[in-house]
């Protein structure tokens, strides 16, 4: 069970929790989002974000039209501006940077090249592509701001899941995302002390709630209710917190996805440290995407949010208890049989010896050694491959 009350007395004097981030995986996805988002894409609460994307959807409409019926107009006042006259529209629409690229790609025109041309020449090329477009039909997403913007151009069978639908699904379990439920924007790890403090003010710099005209990304943790999953070499508890992040793009920039996991800390740069049991589902915006979202993604999110950590704890307990090597020969044979090179085998064993003060013996020891060695891999593919092999070891225990 979640050991929130039991562990209350083990808090650091600062109100945080001592954690060991040398174990498990490091996941940089949230950090990448944090680094790339300007201030106007950062929200301080789920309510604020959801209202913004819901209002945008309320001003939008989708329709399927004949591509050959679209008229491309070059602005006489601005040689760099194009507009599109859509069938039945009262006024021309202005393509966004994203939708212009979608439209150009759809008709087989190089968008980067077209953007370098004067609008009149780019318009001629785009008009020709539309008139000869073999697919014949496209689906548009038009949003009425101060002017009507064409936000997305997709195939007619594109199954749009609106950004506000995902945000509302998260709200049902996380409320405002600021602490009114157990799910909240994460705290910060103090590297100098190894203490993770869950109580940090939510600012533009610390928030993990993002939305742009192209996508949304949400990351929340249950970091006021730590979970003890075994002991560290010094006898202190090995503490975890539950976390998840999810993303979507209603304009076709990416899939919808949800990732859930257990983690030991989040640093100031929003890297996830000490991650275990990472699970991910993705839903492409295909014809039946809305149905899959209702029947797969939303239940999965609610199930993780409300589930007991007992299965995770049982796997960790079993992995710590299952001895698979008692001497150096056993250790090398165990790793070599699982595809690790001689050099990798040596590094894994040395890593465990350095961190634990003894050579690896249990499945848990080997998993931690493998994930630690994976972090040193310079190439992502090699790192993910090694982390995947570590995950398989744990899955076999479970």
Helices and strands as residue ranges (DSSP letters): H 4-7, G 8-10, E 17-18, E 25-27, H 29-36, G 39-41, E 42-43, H 46-58, E 60-66, G 67-69, E 71-74, E 82-85, E 94-95, H 97-106, H 111-116, H 119-131, E 137-144, E 148-154, H 163-174, E 188-190, E 195-197, E 209-211, E 216-231, E 237-248, E 256-263, E 265-266, E 272-283, H 289-292, I 293-297, H 298-306, H 310-321, H 328-336, H 342-356, H 363-375, H 380-397
